[in-house]
C-alpha cells in the first residue's frame, strides 16, 4: 500500500482539488473525468479509471483503489471485529492495493469520554495497545490485532477524532 500511495500521492492531491468539478459532472464520463484519468495514467504508467458519481471519487489502477468521499454511515468494509464509533462522520478516505487496505476517517463533535470508551471497547474485542500518549490537548493511541492496526488521534480542544485503520493481507 505504501508503494501505491507514493506512486499516486501528487496526482491524488490534484484529484481532490478537481473532485468538486467532477462531482458536478453526473454519471456520464465527461472530458474533465477523462482528462483526470489521462493525468493519472501518465503519472502511474498504467491504466486508470475515475468515477466521480454519488458524492464519491473512486480511482482504480493496477496498483489498487482509492475512494474519497463523505460518509453518512460507518464503513461496512472495515475489519469485521472493529467496533463502530458512534459519532458524526465528517469524511473518509479508503485506499487499497495488493498488500492491503487503509481507511482514514474523521469524526467531529466528539467528547473525550466517548474516545476513552471506544478504546476500552477495542481492548474488550481483543485489540492490544501498542502505543499511547496523552497531553493536555491531545490523545493518541495505536492498537493492533492480527493483521490489522487502528490509530486514534484525538484533539481534545476541538473534539475531533481521526481514525486510521490499516489491514495488511496475510502471505
Rosetta constraint file for C-alpha pairs under 8 A:
AtomPair CA 1 CA 5 HARMONIC 6.20 0.50
AtomPair CA 1 CA 95 HARMONIC 7.85 0.50
AtomPair CA 1 CA 96 HARMONIC 6.49 0.50
AtomPair CA 1 CA 97 HARMONIC 5.30 0.50
AtomPair CA 1 CA 98 HARMONIC 6.99 0.50
AtomPair CA 1 CA 99 HARMONIC 5.64 0.50
AtomPair CA 1 CA 100 HARMONIC 6.17 0.50
AtomPair CA 1 CA 101 HARMONIC 6.88 0.50
AtomPair CA 2 CA 6 HARMONIC 6.20 0.50
AtomPair CA 3 CA 7 HARMONIC 6.20 0.50
AtomPair CA 4 CA 8 HARMONIC 6.39 0.50
AtomPair CA 4 CA 63 HARMONIC 5.78 0.50
AtomPair CA 4 CA 64 HARMONIC 7.03 0.50
AtomPair CA 4 CA 97 HARMONIC 6.66 0.50
AtomPair CA 5 CA 9 HARMONIC 5.37 0.50
AtomPair CA 7 CA 43 HARMONIC 7.43 0.50
AtomPair CA 7 CA 44 HARMONIC 6.10 0.50
AtomPair CA 8 CA 12 HARMONIC 5.66 0.50
AtomPair CA 8 CA 40 HARMONIC 7.41 0.50
AtomPair CA 8 CA 43 HARMONIC 7.12 0.50
AtomPair CA 8 CA 44 HARMONIC 6.66 0.50
AtomPair CA 9 CA 13 HARMONIC 6.43 0.50
AtomPair CA 10 CA 14 HARMONIC 6.46 0.50
AtomPair CA 11 CA 15 HARMONIC 6.08 0.50
AtomPair CA 11 CA 39 HARMONIC 7.42 0.50
AtomPair CA 11 CA 40 HARMONIC 6.18 0.50
AtomPair CA 11 CA 43 HARMONIC 7.08 0.50
AtomPair CA 12 CA 16 HARMONIC 6.21 0.50
AtomPair CA 13 CA 17 HARMONIC 6.58 0.50
AtomPair CA 14 CA 18 HARMONIC 6.22 0.50
AtomPair CA 15 CA 19 HARMONIC 5.77 0.50
AtomPair CA 15 CA 36 HARMONIC 7.26 0.50
AtomPair CA 16 CA 20 HARMONIC 7.81 0.50
AtomPair CA 18 CA 22 HARMONIC 6.37 0.50
AtomPair CA 19 CA 23 HARMONIC 5.85 0.50
AtomPair CA 19 CA 52 HARMONIC 7.25 0.50
AtomPair CA 19 CA 57 HARMONIC 6.72 0.50
AtomPair CA 20 CA 24 HARMONIC 6.65 0.50
AtomPair CA 21 CA 25 HARMONIC 6.91 0.50
AtomPair CA 21 CA 32 HARMONIC 7.91 0.50
AtomPair CA 22 CA 26 HARMONIC 7.70 0.50
AtomPair CA 22 CA 32 HARMONIC 6.78 0.50
AtomPair CA 22 CA 33 HARMONIC 6.35 0.50
AtomPair CA 22 CA 52 HARMONIC 5.66 0.50
AtomPair CA 23 CA 52 HARMONIC 5.18 0.50
AtomPair CA 23 CA 53 HARMONIC 5.99 0.50
AtomPair CA 23 CA 54 HARMONIC 7.63 0.50
AtomPair CA 23 CA 55 HARMONIC 6.17 0.50
AtomPair CA 23 CA 56 HARMONIC 7.50 0.50
AtomPair CA 23 CA 57 HARMONIC 7.61 0.50
AtomPair CA 25 CA 29 HARMONIC 7.92 0.50
AtomPair CA 25 CA 30 HARMONIC 6.68 0.50
AtomPair CA 25 CA 52 HARMONIC 7.65 0.50
AtomPair CA 25 CA 53 HARMONIC 7.92 0.50
AtomPair CA 26 CA 52 HARMONIC 7.42 0.50
AtomPair CA 26 CA 53 HARMONIC 5.90 0.50
AtomPair CA 27 CA 51 HARMONIC 7.98 0.50
AtomPair CA 27 CA 52 HARMONIC 7.36 0.50
AtomPair CA 27 CA 53 HARMONIC 5.50 0.50
AtomPair CA 29 CA 33 HARMONIC 6.01 0.50
AtomPair CA 29 CA 34 HARMONIC 6.80 0.50
AtomPair CA 30 CA 34 HARMONIC 6.27 0.50
AtomPair CA 31 CA 35 HARMONIC 6.02 0.50
AtomPair CA 32 CA 36 HARMONIC 6.27 0.50
AtomPair CA 33 CA 37 HARMONIC 6.30 0.50
AtomPair CA 33 CA 50 HARMONIC 6.58 0.50
AtomPair CA 33 CA 51 HARMONIC 7.57 0.50
AtomPair CA 33 CA 52 HARMONIC 7.72 0.50
AtomPair CA 34 CA 38 HARMONIC 6.20 0.50
AtomPair CA 34 CA 50 HARMONIC 7.76 0.50
AtomPair CA 35 CA 39 HARMONIC 6.22 0.50
AtomPair CA 36 CA 40 HARMONIC 6.28 0.50
AtomPair CA 36 CA 50 HARMONIC 7.42 0.50
AtomPair CA 37 CA 41 HARMONIC 6.11 0.50
AtomPair CA 37 CA 48 HARMONIC 5.55 0.50
AtomPair CA 37 CA 49 HARMONIC 6.04 0.50
AtomPair CA 37 CA 50 HARMONIC 5.94 0.50
AtomPair CA 38 CA 42 HARMONIC 6.19 0.50
AtomPair CA 38 CA 48 HARMONIC 7.55 0.50
AtomPair CA 39 CA 43 HARMONIC 6.25 0.50
AtomPair CA 40 CA 44 HARMONIC 5.95 0.50
AtomPair CA 40 CA 45 HARMONIC 7.99 0.50
AtomPair CA 40 CA 48 HARMONIC 6.36 0.50
AtomPair CA 41 CA 45 HARMONIC 5.34 0.50
AtomPair CA 41 CA 46 HARMONIC 5.06 0.50
AtomPair CA 41 CA 47 HARMONIC 5.33 0.50
AtomPair CA 41 CA 48 HARMONIC 5.62 0.50
AtomPair CA 42 CA 46 HARMONIC 7.27 0.50
AtomPair CA 46 CA 61 HARMONIC 6.95 0.50
AtomPair CA 46 CA 62 HARMONIC 6.91 0.50
AtomPair CA 47 CA 61 HARMONIC 5.96 0.50
AtomPair CA 47 CA 62 HARMONIC 7.01 0.50
AtomPair CA 48 CA 59 HARMONIC 6.93 0.50
AtomPair CA 48 CA 60 HARMONIC 5.59 0.50
AtomPair CA 48 CA 61 HARMONIC 4.66 0.50
AtomPair CA 48 CA 62 HARMONIC 7.62 0.50
AtomPair CA 49 CA 58 HARMONIC 7.89 0.50
AtomPair CA 49 CA 59 HARMONIC 5.72 0.50
AtomPair CA 49 CA 60 HARMONIC 5.09 0.50
AtomPair CA 49 CA 61 HARMONIC 6.61 0.50
AtomPair CA 50 CA 57 HARMONIC 7.21 0.50
AtomPair CA 50 CA 58 HARMONIC 5.67 0.50
AtomPair CA 50 CA 59 HARMONIC 4.73 0.50
AtomPair CA 50 CA 60 HARMONIC 6.61 0.50
AtomPair CA 51 CA 56 HARMONIC 7.82 0.50
AtomPair CA 51 CA 57 HARMONIC 5.81 0.50
AtomPair CA 51 CA 58 HARMONIC 5.10 0.50
AtomPair CA 51 CA 59 HARMONIC 6.66 0.50
AtomPair CA 52 CA 56 HARMONIC 5.75 0.50
AtomPair CA 52 CA 57 HARMONIC 4.50 0.50
AtomPair CA 52 CA 58 HARMONIC 6.39 0.50
AtomPair CA 53 CA 57 HARMONIC 6.83 0.50
AtomPair CA 55 CA 69 HARMONIC 6.15 0.50
AtomPair CA 55 CA 70 HARMONIC 7.09 0.50
AtomPair CA 56 CA 67 HARMONIC 6.84 0.50
AtomPair CA 56 CA 68 HARMONIC 5.66 0.50
AtomPair CA 56 CA 69 HARMONIC 4.34 0.50
AtomPair CA 56 CA 70 HARMONIC 7.03 0.50
AtomPair CA 57 CA 67 HARMONIC 5.65 0.50
AtomPair CA 57 CA 68 HARMONIC 5.07 0.50
AtomPair CA 57 CA 69 HARMONIC 6.18 0.50
AtomPair CA 58 CA 65 HARMONIC 7.21 0.50
AtomPair CA 58 CA 66 HARMONIC 5.73 0.50
AtomPair CA 58 CA 67 HARMONIC 4.44 0.50
AtomPair CA 58 CA 68 HARMONIC 6.45 0.50
AtomPair CA 59 CA 65 HARMONIC 5.64 0.50
AtomPair CA 59 CA 66 HARMONIC 5.11 0.50
AtomPair CA 59 CA 67 HARMONIC 6.36 0.50
AtomPair CA 60 CA 64 HARMONIC 5.94 0.50
AtomPair CA 60 CA 65 HARMONIC 4.40 0.50
AtomPair CA 60 CA 66 HARMONIC 6.45 0.50
AtomPair CA 61 CA 65 HARMONIC 6.30 0.50
AtomPair CA 63 CA 97 HARMONIC 5.46 0.50
AtomPair CA 63 CA 98 HARMONIC 6.62 0.50
AtomPair CA 64 CA 95 HARMONIC 7.37 0.50
AtomPair CA 64 CA 96 HARMONIC 5.11 0.50
AtomPair CA 64 CA 97 HARMONIC 3.79 0.50
AtomPair CA 64 CA 98 HARMONIC 6.42 0.50
AtomPair CA 65 CA 94 HARMONIC 7.91 0.50
AtomPair CA 65 CA 95 HARMONIC 5.61 0.50
AtomPair CA 65 CA 96 HARMONIC 4.97 0.50
AtomPair CA 65 CA 97 HARMONIC 6.31 0.50
AtomPair CA 66 CA 93 HARMONIC 7.33 0.50
AtomPair CA 66 CA 94 HARMONIC 5.51 0.50
AtomPair CA 66 CA 95 HARMONIC 4.17 0.50
AtomPair CA 66 CA 96 HARMONIC 6.19 0.50
AtomPair CA 67 CA 93 HARMONIC 5.65 0.50
AtomPair CA 67 CA 94 HARMONIC 4.91 0.50
AtomPair CA 67 CA 95 HARMONIC 6.25 0.50
AtomPair CA 68 CA 92 HARMONIC 6.34 0.50
AtomPair CA 68 CA 93 HARMONIC 4.53 0.50
AtomPair CA 68 CA 94 HARMONIC 6.42 0.50
AtomPair CA 69 CA 91 HARMONIC 6.33 0.50
AtomPair CA 69 CA 92 HARMONIC 5.97 0.50
AtomPair CA 69 CA 93 HARMONIC 6.48 0.50
AtomPair CA 70 CA 89 HARMONIC 7.72 0.50
AtomPair CA 70 CA 90 HARMONIC 6.46 0.50
AtomPair CA 70 CA 91 HARMONIC 4.50 0.50
AtomPair CA 70 CA 92 HARMONIC 5.92 0.50
AtomPair CA 71 CA 75 HARMONIC 7.61 0.50
AtomPair CA 71 CA 89 HARMONIC 6.30 0.50
AtomPair CA 71 CA 90 HARMONIC 7.08 0.50
AtomPair CA 71 CA 91 HARMONIC 5.92 0.50
AtomPair CA 71 CA 92 HARMONIC 6.33 0.50
AtomPair CA 72 CA 88 HARMONIC 7.88 0.50
AtomPair CA 72 CA 89 HARMONIC 6.31 0.50
AtomPair CA 73 CA 89 HARMONIC 7.25 0.50
AtomPair CA 74 CA 84 HARMONIC 6.73 0.50
AtomPair CA 74 CA 85 HARMONIC 7.72 0.50
AtomPair CA 74 CA 89 HARMONIC 7.61 0.50
AtomPair CA 78 CA 82 HARMONIC 7.00 0.50
AtomPair CA 78 CA 103 HARMONIC 7.79 0.50
AtomPair CA 78 CA 165 HARMONIC 7.92 0.50
AtomPair CA 79 CA 148 HARMONIC 7.50 0.50
AtomPair CA 79 CA 167 HARMONIC 7.46 0.50
AtomPair CA 81 CA 125 HARMONIC 7.01 0.50
AtomPair CA 82 CA 122 HARMONIC 6.98 0.50
AtomPair CA 82 CA 125 HARMONIC 7.75 0.50
AtomPair CA 83 CA 118 HARMONIC 7.75 0.50
AtomPair CA 83 CA 121 HARMONIC 6.92 0.50
AtomPair CA 83 CA 122 HARMONIC 6.50 0.50
AtomPair CA 83 CA 125 HARMONIC 7.77 0.50
AtomPair CA 85 CA 118 HARMONIC 6.72 0.50
AtomPair CA 87 CA 107 HARMONIC 6.33 0.50
AtomPair CA 87 CA 108 HARMONIC 7.13 0.50
AtomPair CA 87 CA 109 HARMONIC 7.47 0.50
AtomPair CA 87 CA 110 HARMONIC 6.82 0.50
AtomPair CA 88 CA 107 HARMONIC 5.45 0.50
AtomPair CA 88 CA 108 HARMONIC 5.73 0.50
AtomPair CA 88 CA 109 HARMONIC 6.98 0.50
AtomPair CA 89 CA 105 HARMONIC 7.19 0.50
AtomPair CA 89 CA 106 HARMONIC 5.97 0.50
AtomPair CA 89 CA 107 HARMONIC 4.49 0.50
AtomPair CA 89 CA 108 HARMONIC 6.70 0.50
AtomPair CA 90 CA 105 HARMONIC 7.73 0.50
AtomPair CA 90 CA 106 HARMONIC 5.44 0.50
AtomPair CA 90 CA 107 HARMONIC 5.35 0.50
AtomPair CA 90 CA 108 HARMONIC 6.36 0.50
AtomPair CA 91 CA 105 HARMONIC 5.92 0.50
AtomPair CA 91 CA 106 HARMONIC 5.28 0.50
AtomPair CA 91 CA 107 HARMONIC 7.30 0.50
AtomPair CA 92 CA 103 HARMONIC 6.96 0.50
AtomPair CA 92 CA 104 HARMONIC 5.45 0.50
AtomPair CA 92 CA 105 HARMONIC 4.35 0.50
AtomPair CA 92 CA 106 HARMONIC 6.24 0.50
AtomPair CA 93 CA 103 HARMONIC 5.62 0.50
AtomPair CA 93 CA 104 HARMONIC 5.10 0.50
AtomPair CA 93 CA 105 HARMONIC 6.57 0.50
AtomPair CA 94 CA 101 HARMONIC 7.31 0.50
AtomPair CA 94 CA 102 HARMONIC 5.72 0.50
AtomPair CA 94 CA 103 HARMONIC 4.45 0.50
AtomPair CA 94 CA 104 HARMONIC 6.48 0.50
AtomPair CA 95 CA 101 HARMONIC 5.58 0.50
AtomPair CA 95 CA 102 HARMONIC 5.17 0.50
AtomPair CA 95 CA 103 HARMONIC 6.41 0.50
AtomPair CA 96 CA 100 HARMONIC 5.78 0.50
AtomPair CA 96 CA 101 HARMONIC 4.00 0.50
AtomPair CA 96 CA 102 HARMONIC 6.19 0.50
AtomPair CA 97 CA 101 HARMONIC 6.20 0.50
AtomPair CA 98 CA 169 HARMONIC 7.88 0.50
AtomPair CA 99 CA 168 HARMONIC 5.81 0.50
AtomPair CA 99 CA 169 HARMONIC 5.49 0.50
AtomPair CA 100 CA 166 HARMONIC 7.45 0.50
AtomPair CA 100 CA 167 HARMONIC 5.39 0.50
AtomPair CA 100 CA 168 HARMONIC 4.17 0.50
AtomPair CA 100 CA 169 HARMONIC 4.99 0.50
AtomPair CA 101 CA 166 HARMONIC 5.84 0.50
AtomPair CA 101 CA 167 HARMONIC 5.24 0.50
AtomPair CA 101 CA 168 HARMONIC 6.52 0.50
AtomPair CA 102 CA 164 HARMONIC 7.18 0.50
AtomPair CA 102 CA 165 HARMONIC 5.52 0.50
AtomPair CA 102 CA 166 HARMONIC 4.31 0.50
AtomPair CA 102 CA 167 HARMONIC 6.22 0.50
AtomPair CA 103 CA 163 HARMONIC 7.78 0.50
AtomPair CA 103 CA 164 HARMONIC 5.76 0.50
AtomPair CA 103 CA 165 HARMONIC 5.12 0.50
AtomPair CA 103 CA 166 HARMONIC 6.50 0.50
AtomPair CA 104 CA 162 HARMONIC 7.16 0.50
AtomPair CA 104 CA 163 HARMONIC 5.78 0.50
AtomPair CA 104 CA 164 HARMONIC 4.66 0.50
AtomPair CA 104 CA 165 HARMONIC 6.56 0.50
AtomPair CA 105 CA 162 HARMONIC 5.75 0.50
AtomPair CA 105 CA 163 HARMONIC 5.06 0.50
AtomPair CA 105 CA 164 HARMONIC 6.47 0.50
AtomPair CA 106 CA 160 HARMONIC 7.23 0.50
AtomPair CA 106 CA 161 HARMONIC 5.90 0.50
AtomPair CA 106 CA 162 HARMONIC 4.70 0.50
AtomPair CA 106 CA 163 HARMONIC 6.46 0.50
AtomPair CA 107 CA 160 HARMONIC 5.92 0.50
AtomPair CA 107 CA 161 HARMONIC 5.11 0.50
AtomPair CA 107 CA 162 HARMONIC 6.36 0.50
AtomPair CA 108 CA 159 HARMONIC 5.98 0.50
AtomPair CA 108 CA 160 HARMONIC 4.58 0.50
AtomPair CA 108 CA 161 HARMONIC 6.27 0.50
AtomPair CA 109 CA 158 HARMONIC 7.63 0.50
AtomPair CA 109 CA 159 HARMONIC 5.02 0.50
AtomPair CA 109 CA 160 HARMONIC 6.25 0.50
AtomPair CA 110 CA 114 HARMONIC 6.83 0.50
AtomPair CA 110 CA 115 HARMONIC 7.52 0.50
AtomPair CA 110 CA 159 HARMONIC 4.64 0.50
AtomPair CA 110 CA 160 HARMONIC 5.97 0.50
AtomPair CA 110 CA 161 HARMONIC 6.80 0.50
AtomPair CA 111 CA 115 HARMONIC 6.82 0.50
AtomPair CA 111 CA 156 HARMONIC 7.70 0.50
AtomPair CA 111 CA 159 HARMONIC 6.03 0.50
AtomPair CA 112 CA 116 HARMONIC 6.33 0.50
AtomPair CA 112 CA 156 HARMONIC 6.52 0.50
AtomPair CA 112 CA 159 HARMONIC 7.49 0.50
AtomPair CA 113 CA 117 HARMONIC 6.07 0.50
AtomPair CA 114 CA 118 HARMONIC 6.09 0.50
AtomPair CA 115 CA 119 HARMONIC 6.26 0.50
AtomPair CA 115 CA 154 HARMONIC 7.76 0.50
AtomPair CA 116 CA 120 HARMONIC 6.36 0.50
AtomPair CA 117 CA 121 HARMONIC 6.18 0.50
AtomPair CA 118 CA 122 HARMONIC 6.21 0.50
AtomPair CA 119 CA 123 HARMONIC 6.32 0.50
AtomPair CA 120 CA 124 HARMONIC 6.11 0.50
AtomPair CA 121 CA 125 HARMONIC 6.21 0.50
AtomPair CA 122 CA 126 HARMONIC 6.60 0.50
AtomPair CA 122 CA 127 HARMONIC 5.38 0.50
AtomPair CA 122 CA 143 HARMONIC 7.93 0.50
AtomPair CA 123 CA 127 HARMONIC 4.69 0.50
AtomPair CA 123 CA 128 HARMONIC 6.10 0.50
AtomPair CA 123 CA 129 HARMONIC 7.50 0.50
AtomPair CA 126 CA 145 HARMONIC 6.96 0.50
AtomPair CA 127 CA 143 HARMONIC 5.81 0.50
AtomPair CA 127 CA 144 HARMONIC 5.45 0.50
AtomPair CA 127 CA 145 HARMONIC 5.01 0.50
AtomPair CA 128 CA 143 HARMONIC 5.16 0.50
AtomPair CA 128 CA 144 HARMONIC 5.29 0.50
AtomPair CA 128 CA 145 HARMONIC 6.35 0.50
AtomPair CA 129 CA 141 HARMONIC 7.28 0.50
AtomPair CA 129 CA 142 HARMONIC 6.00 0.50
AtomPair CA 129 CA 143 HARMONIC 4.32 0.50
AtomPair CA 129 CA 144 HARMONIC 6.56 0.50
AtomPair CA 130 CA 141 HARMONIC 7.67 0.50
AtomPair CA 130 CA 142 HARMONIC 5.52 0.50
AtomPair CA 130 CA 143 HARMONIC 5.32 0.50
AtomPair CA 130 CA 144 HARMONIC 6.63 0.50
AtomPair CA 131 CA 140 HARMONIC 7.91 0.50
AtomPair CA 131 CA 141 HARMONIC 5.52 0.50
AtomPair CA 131 CA 142 HARMONIC 5.04 0.50
AtomPair CA 131 CA 143 HARMONIC 7.06 0.50
AtomPair CA 132 CA 139 HARMONIC 7.64 0.50
AtomPair CA 132 CA 140 HARMONIC 5.67 0.50
AtomPair CA 132 CA 141 HARMONIC 4.32 0.50
AtomPair CA 132 CA 142 HARMONIC 6.46 0.50
AtomPair CA 133 CA 139 HARMONIC 5.97 0.50
AtomPair CA 133 CA 140 HARMONIC 5.36 0.50
AtomPair CA 133 CA 141 HARMONIC 6.53 0.50
AtomPair CA 134 CA 138 HARMONIC 5.85 0.50
AtomPair CA 134 CA 139 HARMONIC 4.47 0.50
AtomPair CA 134 CA 140 HARMONIC 6.39 0.50
AtomPair CA 135 CA 139 HARMONIC 6.37 0.50
AtomPair CA 136 CA 156 HARMONIC 7.81 0.50
AtomPair CA 137 CA 155 HARMONIC 6.11 0.50
AtomPair CA 137 CA 156 HARMONIC 5.19 0.50
AtomPair CA 137 CA 157 HARMONIC 5.99 0.50
AtomPair CA 138 CA 153 HARMONIC 7.34 0.50
AtomPair CA 138 CA 154 HARMONIC 5.51 0.50
AtomPair CA 138 CA 155 HARMONIC 4.70 0.50
AtomPair CA 138 CA 156 HARMONIC 5.28 0.50
AtomPair CA 138 CA 157 HARMONIC 7.80 0.50
AtomPair CA 139 CA 152 HARMONIC 7.75 0.50
AtomPair CA 139 CA 153 HARMONIC 5.93 0.50
AtomPair CA 139 CA 154 HARMONIC 5.09 0.50
AtomPair CA 139 CA 155 HARMONIC 6.78 0.50
AtomPair CA 139 CA 156 HARMONIC 7.37 0.50
AtomPair CA 140 CA 151 HARMONIC 7.24 0.50
AtomPair CA 140 CA 152 HARMONIC 5.49 0.50
AtomPair CA 140 CA 153 HARMONIC 4.52 0.50
AtomPair CA 140 CA 154 HARMONIC 6.27 0.50
AtomPair CA 141 CA 151 HARMONIC 5.73 0.50
AtomPair CA 141 CA 152 HARMONIC 5.21 0.50
AtomPair CA 141 CA 153 HARMONIC 6.76 0.50
AtomPair CA 142 CA 149 HARMONIC 7.06 0.50
AtomPair CA 142 CA 150 HARMONIC 5.66 0.50
AtomPair CA 142 CA 151 HARMONIC 4.26 0.50
AtomPair CA 142 CA 152 HARMONIC 6.27 0.50
AtomPair CA 143 CA 149 HARMONIC 5.77 0.50
AtomPair CA 143 CA 150 HARMONIC 5.38 0.50
AtomPair CA 143 CA 151 HARMONIC 6.48 0.50
AtomPair CA 144 CA 148 HARMONIC 5.74 0.50
AtomPair CA 144 CA 149 HARMONIC 4.32 0.50
AtomPair CA 144 CA 150 HARMONIC 6.36 0.50
AtomPair CA 145 CA 149 HARMONIC 6.38 0.50
AtomPair CA 147 CA 167 HARMONIC 5.86 0.50
AtomPair CA 147 CA 168 HARMONIC 5.50 0.50
AtomPair CA 147 CA 169 HARMONIC 7.06 0.50
AtomPair CA 147 CA 170 HARMONIC 7.02 0.50
AtomPair CA 148 CA 165 HARMONIC 7.29 0.50
AtomPair CA 148 CA 166 HARMONIC 5.63 0.50
AtomPair CA 148 CA 167 HARMONIC 4.46 0.50
AtomPair CA 148 CA 168 HARMONIC 6.45 0.50
AtomPair CA 149 CA 165 HARMONIC 5.69 0.50
AtomPair CA 149 CA 166 HARMONIC 5.25 0.50
AtomPair CA 149 CA 167 HARMONIC 6.59 0.50
AtomPair CA 150 CA 163 HARMONIC 6.78 0.50
AtomPair CA 150 CA 164 HARMONIC 5.58 0.50
AtomPair CA 150 CA 165 HARMONIC 4.38 0.50
AtomPair CA 150 CA 166 HARMONIC 6.46 0.50
AtomPair CA 151 CA 162 HARMONIC 7.96 0.50
AtomPair CA 151 CA 163 HARMONIC 5.70 0.50
AtomPair CA 151 CA 164 HARMONIC 5.05 0.50
AtomPair CA 151 CA 165 HARMONIC 6.45 0.50
AtomPair CA 152 CA 161 HARMONIC 6.87 0.50
AtomPair CA 152 CA 162 HARMONIC 5.79 0.50
AtomPair CA 152 CA 163 HARMONIC 4.83 0.50
AtomPair CA 152 CA 164 HARMONIC 6.62 0.50
AtomPair CA 153 CA 161 HARMONIC 5.73 0.50
AtomPair CA 153 CA 162 HARMONIC 5.09 0.50
AtomPair CA 153 CA 163 HARMONIC 6.60 0.50
AtomPair CA 154 CA 159 HARMONIC 7.10 0.50
AtomPair CA 154 CA 160 HARMONIC 5.74 0.50
AtomPair CA 154 CA 161 HARMONIC 4.43 0.50
AtomPair CA 154 CA 162 HARMONIC 6.34 0.50
AtomPair CA 155 CA 159 HARMONIC 5.66 0.50
AtomPair CA 155 CA 160 HARMONIC 5.25 0.50
AtomPair CA 155 CA 161 HARMONIC 6.47 0.50
AtomPair CA 156 CA 160 HARMONIC 7.10 0.50
